[in-house]
C-alpha cells in the first residue's frame, strides 16, 4: 500500500525564504541520518521558528528529497545524477 503525502497550506503563519530552505537542505546533506527532527532543528547554524522549520521539512518530504527512517532520523535521498546513471545502464531491467 502506497502512502500519499499531501501538503496543506491553510494555517501557515510564516513561509520560509529561499536561502533558509537551501541552508536546511545543505545541513541535511552534510549530516545525513545523524539527527532526529527536534535535535536537527536545535543544531542548525541559523535559528528559526520551529513552525517555519516544520514547513521546510514538510516541503522536502513532499518533494521527495528527504526521508525519515524508523528511528525518526532525517536523511537525504535525492540523488538525480546517480538515478540517471542507473537508468542508462542496459544490463538493469526497467518496468514500465
C-alpha positions in Angstrom: 0.0 0.0 0.0 1.5 3.3 -1.1 1.1 6.3 1.2 0.5 9.7 -0.4 1.8 12.9 1.0 -0.4 15.9 0.8 0.8 19.4 1.6 -1.6 21.6 3.5 -1.1 25.3 3.3 -4.1 26.5 5.2 -2.7 27.7 8.6 1.0 28.5 7.8 2.0 31.8 9.6 5.4 32.2 8.1 6.7 30.9 4.8 10.5 30.4 4.7 12.8 32.3 2.4 14.7 30.5 -0.3 18.1 31.0 1.5 16.7 29.4 4.6 15.4 26.4 2.7 18.7 26.0 1.0 20.5 26.2 4.3 18.4 23.4 5.7 18.9 21.3 2.6 22.7 21.7 2.8 22.7 20.9 6.6 20.7 17.7 5.9 23.1 16.6 3.2 26.1 17.2 5.5 24.5 15.4 8.5 22.6 12.7 6.7 21.0 10.3 9.1 22.6 11.8 12.3 19.7 13.7 13.9 16.0 13.4 14.7 13.8 16.3 13.8 13.9 18.2 17.0 17.7 17.8 17.6 18.2 18.7 13.9 16.3 22.0 14.4 18.4 22.8 17.5 21.6 22.1 15.7 21.0 24.4 12.6 23.6 27.1 12.1 20.9 29.8 11.9 18.0 29.9 14.3 14.4 29.9 13.1 10.9 29.3 14.4 10.0 25.7 14.8 6.9 26.1 12.7 9.0 27.5 9.8 11.3 24.6 10.1 8.4 22.2 10.0 7.1 23.8 6.8 10.6 23.3 5.2 10.7 19.6 6.4 7.2 19.0 5.0 8.2 20.6 1.7 11.3 18.4 1.5 9.3 15.3 2.3 6.6 16.1 -0.2 9.2 16.8 -3.0 11.0 13.5 -2.3 14.3 15.0 -1.3 14.4 13.6 2.3 13.0 10.7 4.2 12.5 9.9 7.9 13.7 6.4 8.9 12.1 4.1 11.5 14.1 5.8 14.3 12.9 9.2 13.3 16.2 10.4 11.8 16.3 12.7 8.7 18.1 11.5 5.6 18.8 13.0 2.2 17.6 10.7 -0.6 17.6 13.0 -3.7 20.5 12.0 -6.0 19.3 12.7 -9.6 22.8 12.1 -11.1 23.0 8.6 -9.6 19.5 7.8 -10.8 20.4 8.9 -14.3 23.5 6.7 -14.3 21.5 3.6 -13.3 18.7 4.4 -15.7 21.1 4.5 -18.6 22.5 1.0 -17.8 21.3 -1.6 -20.3 22.0 -4.5 -18.0 19.4 -3.3 -15.5 15.9 -4.1 -16.5 13.1 -1.5 -16.4 9.5 -1.9 -15.7 7.1 0.4 -17.4 
